[in-house]
């Protein structure tokens, strides 16, 4: 191949490269696309200063171990069902509706029909809610569960609950950060922890 042919082929190759698509060299600042940051975790930092021995609250119901407690007033019975839910209902099974100021009048029942709620609960992955549950879903029979004293925390299997004179009963899903607190006068869909300096 002579010099003229080689030069012609090189020129053709350059033209083909130029025509085959742009080669972009960008010396400006890069702009990068990033995925949206994950949701911030709950800012509630639960204290372990007032833990009770969970073993003292364990009981088997229908072959499944749960952790049951009664409020100091005896009015409420509650349970932590490991890795499933935590909830509370009236200790008096004949008092079907839960009586909390500003609670909804009805929620979807087991058949989807509106019914008066008889419990408040938080499950592993969802927000707290009022619900319709069987009369003994969170209680023991025939004897009531052990009392959870004021300012003590029952923490087990991804949930924690406590009872305080000022805010009532509160439970938290440690997986989702969702929770509830309620008393006869009010409720909130967030967990209220026992202050570390509580007696």
N, C-alpha and C positions, 0 to 999 in steps of 0.2 A: 504494500500500500504506500503510495507516494504522499508527500507532505501536503499537497493540495487536497487530496481525498480525506486525509486525517483531519485537516482543519475544517472541512465541510461537515464531516460526521460529528465533530465536537460541537460545532455551531448548531447542528440539528438537534443534538442531545440537549443542549442548553435551552433551545426553543421548546422542545418537548417537555422538559422539566418545568419551564415557565408556564406552559399551557396546561399542564396536567393538574394544576391546583396550586394555590398559594402556599408558600412556606412563610409562616408568620413568626417574626421575631419581635417580641414585645419587651421592651426594657422598662416599661412603666410599672407602677406598683401593681402587685397582683390583687385581684379581687377573688375571694374564695367564697364558695357557698357552703354553709354549715347547716346541719340539722338543728331544729329547735332544741334548746336545752331541756333536759328532763324536768318534770315538775319538782319543785323544791320539796324536800321531806318536811314532815310536820315539825313545827318549832317547839312542840311540847316535849320537854325532856323529863321523862318520868323518873321520880326519885325512888330509890330502893331503901330509903332510911327506915321505913315502917312496915316492912314485909312480915307477913305471918307465915307459918309453916303450912304450905299448901296441902301436905299430907293429912293434916287435921280436918280438912274440908272435903276430902275425897269420899265418894260413895258410888256404888254400882247401881245403875238403873237399867233394867233390860239388858244386862251383860256389858254395858258400856260405862266406863269410869268418867264421872263428871265431878265438878267441884262446886258445892252448894253452900249457900249461906243465907241467913236470915238477918234482917236489919235489927238494930238494937230495940226499936219500938215494937218489933214483931209484926209490923204491918206489911212488910215486903219480903218475898222470897226470891232469890236470885241464883243464877248458875253460870258457870263457865263450862262450856262443852268444848273440850280441847280441839283446837284448830278449826272450829266450826263457828261458834257464836258465844256471846255473853248476853244475858237478858234478865229482866226482872218482871214480876207480876204481883198482884195482890196476894197476900198470904191466905186470905179468906176466899176459898174457891167459889163461894156463893156470890161474892161481889164480882160479877163478871167483867164489868167495864173498869178500866183504869181511871182513877179520878185524879187528874193533874190539871191545874189551871192552864187554859189555852191548848190543851191536847185536842187533836181532831175528834170530831163527833163520830166519824166512821172511817174505816179503811177497808180495802178489799179483803174479804174473808177467804177461807180455804176453797170455796166454790166460786170465788170471784165476785160474789154479791157483797154490797156494803154491810159492814158489821161494826159495832162499837169495839174499839181496841181494848184488849185486856193485858197487854204487855208492851214493853219497850225493849228493843234489842239492837245489837250491832253485830254483824257477821264479819268474817275474816276480810272481805274485800269491798264491802259496800258501806254506804253511810248509815247512820243510826235511823231507826224507824219505829213507829208504833205498829203493832201487829196483833193478829188474832191467833192465839196458840191454845193447845189443850189446857185444861184447868190445872194440871200439875206439871207443865212443861219445865218450870224452873224451880220446882219444890220437891221435897221428899215426903213420902208417906210411910207409915202413919205418923211418925214423929217429925217435927220440923228440923231443918238443918241447924248446925251450930251458928251462933251469933257471930257476925264479923264486927268487932268493936269499932267505935269511932276512931278515926285517924289511923287505921291499919289498912294495909294493902294486900289483897290476895292476887298474886301474879302467877300465872301458869299457862303453858302451852299457847303462847301468842296473845294472851289477853291479860288485863289487870282490872280490878274493881276495888273501890273503897267506899266508905261511908263517913261523911262529915256532918257535924251539926249544922254548919252554915250552908252547905250546898247540897246536902242529901246524898244520894247514891250516884256514883259515877263509874262508868266502864269504858275501856279503850281496847280497840284492836291494834296491837303493836305492828301488825303487818301493813295496814292501810293508814293508820293514824287517825281513823274516824272513831268517834265515841259519843257518849251522852252523859248528861248529869241531870238529875231531877229530884224535886221535892214535891210536897203537896201543893206548893204555891207556883212553881215554875219548872221549866225544863229548858235545856239547851242541847244542841247537837255537837258538843265538844266535851272533851274529857277535862275534869278538874282534879288536878293532882293534890295529894296531901302535902302541905308545906313541910320542908325538911325539918323545921324547928317546932313542928306541932308536938304536943305532949303525948 
